[in-house]
Amino acid sequence: MALSNSQYQFARTWAFRLLRVESILLMAVLPYLGILAIAGQVKKPLALIGVLLFAAAGSVGLWFAAKGFKDGKAYGRAPAVLANGIALGVANFMRGGEFYRGAVFLGLLAAVTLVVSLFGYRE
């Protein structure tokens, strides 16, 4: 099924917007995790540092993936689809941990972003 130009443009525009939102949200979580680590007792500080570094790298990666959609380039699609596939798995684990509000929010955001990322690029 081929998308019309307006459908393709719609998907690409929303992929750009949602990836930027995800990037900003991920970067906003970093200070929270840092404060939580300082305020509480951290049993595995190297693991926490790893989480913080990967979250920062993921945020930067999502930002550049969004730039790829904005510029109409191919390099943004695969990381966007992969990151949102992972986010769907994270939402499932959040549901398993009975954090339903976070799971629903993350699951919906990831699902919508994954779909528009799939259709926001054409060969």
SULBELUR-V303870 format. One record per backbone hydrogen bond with DSSP energy under -0.5 kcal/mol. CO is the residue of the C=O (numbers start at 0). NH is the residue of the N-H. E is the energy in kcal/mol with one decimal. If there is no record, write none. Layout:
{{CO | NH | E} {CO | NH | E}}
This chain:
{{3 | 7 | -2.6} {4 | 8 | -2.4} {5 | 9 | -2.3} {6 | 10 | -2.5} {7 | 11 | -2.5} {8 | 12 | -2.5} {9 | 13 | -2.4} {10 | 14 | -2.3} {11 | 15 | -2.1} {12 | 16 | -2.2} {13 | 17 | -2.8} {14 | 18 | -2.3} {15 | 19 | -1.8} {16 | 20 | -2.1} {17 | 21 | -2.6} {18 | 22 | -2.4} {19 | 23 | -2.5} {20 | 24 | -2.7} {21 | 25 | -2.5} {22 | 26 | -2.1} {23 | 27 | -2.0} {24 | 28 | -1.2} {25 | 29 | -0.8} {26 | 30 | -0.6} {27 | 31 | -0.8} {28 | 32 | -2.5} {29 | 33 | -2.3} {30 | 34 | -2.8} {31 | 35 | -2.6} {32 | 36 | -2.0} {33 | 37 | -2.1} {34 | 38 | -3.0} {35 | 39 | -1.9} {39 | 41 | -0.7} {40 | 42 | -0.6} {43 | 47 | -1.8} {44 | 48 | -2.4} {45 | 49 | -2.1} {46 | 50 | -2.2} {47 | 51 | -2.6} {48 | 52 | -2.6} {49 | 53 | -2.6} {50 | 54 | -2.3} {51 | 55 | -2.2} {52 | 56 | -2.6} {53 | 57 | -2.6} {54 | 58 | -2.2} {55 | 59 | -2.2} {56 | 60 | -2.5} {57 | 61 | -2.5} {58 | 62 | -1.9} {59 | 63 | -2.2} {60 | 64 | -2.2} {61 | 65 | -2.3} {62 | 66 | -1.7} {63 | 67 | -1.8} {64 | 68 | -1.8} {65 | 69 | -2.4} {66 | 70 | -2.4} {67 | 71 | -0.6} {67 | 72 | -2.7} {68 | 71 | -0.5} {73 | 76 | -1.1} {73 | 77 | -0.6} {75 | 79 | -1.5} {76 | 80 | -2.5} {77 | 81 | -2.7} {78 | 82 | -2.7} {79 | 83 | -1.9} {80 | 84 | -2.0} {81 | 85 | -2.3} {82 | 86 | -2.1} {83 | 87 | -1.7} {84 | 88 | -1.4} {85 | 89 | -2.3} {86 | 90 | -2.4} {87 | 91 | -1.7} {88 | 92 | -2.0} {89 | 93 | -2.4} {90 | 94 | -2.1} {91 | 95 | -2.1} {92 | 96 | -1.6} {93 | 98 | -2.7} {94 | 97 | -1.8} {97 | 99 | -0.8} {98 | 102 | -2.1} {99 | 103 | -2.8} {100 | 104 | -2.4} {101 | 105 | -2.7} {102 | 106 | -2.6} {103 | 107 | -2.6} {104 | 108 | -2.4} {105 | 109 | -2.8} {106 | 110 | -2.5} {107 | 111 | -2.5} {108 | 112 | -2.3} {109 | 113 | -2.5} {110 | 114 | -2.2} {111 | 115 | -2.5} {112 | 116 | -2.0} {113 | 117 | -2.0} {114 | 118 | -1.8} {115 | 119 | -0.8}}
